[in-house]
Amino acid sequence: MSDTMNNTMNNSMTTQEIEEAFEVNIYPRRDAVLVRGKGSKLYDEKGKEYIDCASNVGVSNIGHANEQVANALFEQYLRLANCYGIFYNDVRARLAQKLAEITPGDLNKAFFCNSGTEAVEAAIKFARASTRKKEIICAMRGFHGKTMGSLAATWDAAYKEPFMPMLQGFVHVPFNNFERLEKAVTNDTAAVLLEVVQGEGGIRVGDRDFLKQTESLCHSRGIILIIDEVQTGFGRTGKMFACEHYDLTPDILCVAKSIAGGIPMGAVICNEKIKVPKQSHTSTFGGNPLACAAALASIDFIEKQGLVNRAHELGEYLLARLRTIKNPKIKEIRGLGLMIGIELNEKAGPYVQILMEKGIIALLAGSFVIRLLPPLVISKDELDKVVEILSDILC
């Protein structure tokens, strides 16, 4: 395409038309062009204001346009933006040490990558390398990403169908059913991979007995326990990590989304059981100083602003307010911290669309669940408005 033709098309086409023309058509688009955010608010190109109850699927725990992260990025880019892992780096070192300090149990080694699905891919490979076994036990309704290894661990068959055959060795059992999980264990079981709260699966909270029995089984049988906290980490559930609600001590913890204040980053934090041969798994951009600086600034903001406790308090407040809505369309309201699902007796999609029209951006978690993942900096007044609008549209 000539430059003249390209410029003419760009000048005459809307943003929506350009994206439709030049991007692979994978996302089910919503009819809004978002151009700006601040705190818990988002704005489209027409200036319409939205209360963000999606946080870019759990990314924006510290809200939008955080100045502390912005300053860290600016200063680090002028120093050194990229540094491949064959070299040591001061910022990467500080982040690895910080993650060892704030994660539970004996987790003390970090591998850095760029996303949640990459973190799960690494965890699967690390478990197989460390045990020399193949099988990974996962949960029905679980979601762990869409690259080939993590997709095999994910439950939803619709995501898998276009890309068959899947990577072999993955077994799925009902979530919160220890008896079925225990029966699935064989002499070739390398790991159990679970979310503490199933996000895409409908905001389904793990049962304490199930999780603790699974932990005990893994530790007694030499099975690697992998906890996927890609969506639940960094304060979302009212603890820094959701597994802390249950005093779980995983062997591998997968994190991403909110780790770096909106900058793409993921990490796998492991204990000493994990042994991986050198050069067997690497990442060109993983642990780049720019993302590490953003992560350090974001974690510092979470700690100094008390956002973990704030998520706990506001989550309790929001759950209590939502449960005052008496409507036969609501089947169940459940959640942990500021990770809340409203399960309906009918398809939730139309209500998510109406919410957006009324200035609330929310998500689906399956076909029947409205998912709320607001930034942890959201105010009670904003939550009250969300509840008020939800109550009105469900009537």
Buried (B, 14 or more C-beta within 10 A) or exposed (E): EEEEEEEEBEEEBEEEEEBEEEEEEEEEEEEBEBEEBEBBBBBBEEEEEBBBBBBBBBBBBBBBBBEBBBEBBEEBEEEBEEBEBEEEBEBBEBBBEBBBEBBBBBBBBBBBBBBBBBBBBBBBBBBBBBBEBBBBBBBBBBBBBBBEBBBBBBBBEEBBEEEEEBEEBBBBBEBBBBEBBBEBBEEEBBBBBBBBBBBBBBBBBBBEEBBBBBBEBBBEEEBBBBBBBBBBBBBBBBBBBBBBBBEBBBBBBBBBBBBBBBBBBBBBBBBEBBEBEEEEBEBEBBBBBBBBBBBBBBBBBBBEBEBBBBBBBBBBBBBEBBEEBEEEBBEBBBBBBBBBBBBBEEEBBEBBBBBBEBBBBBBBBBEBBBBBBBBBBBEEEBBEBBBEBBBEBBE
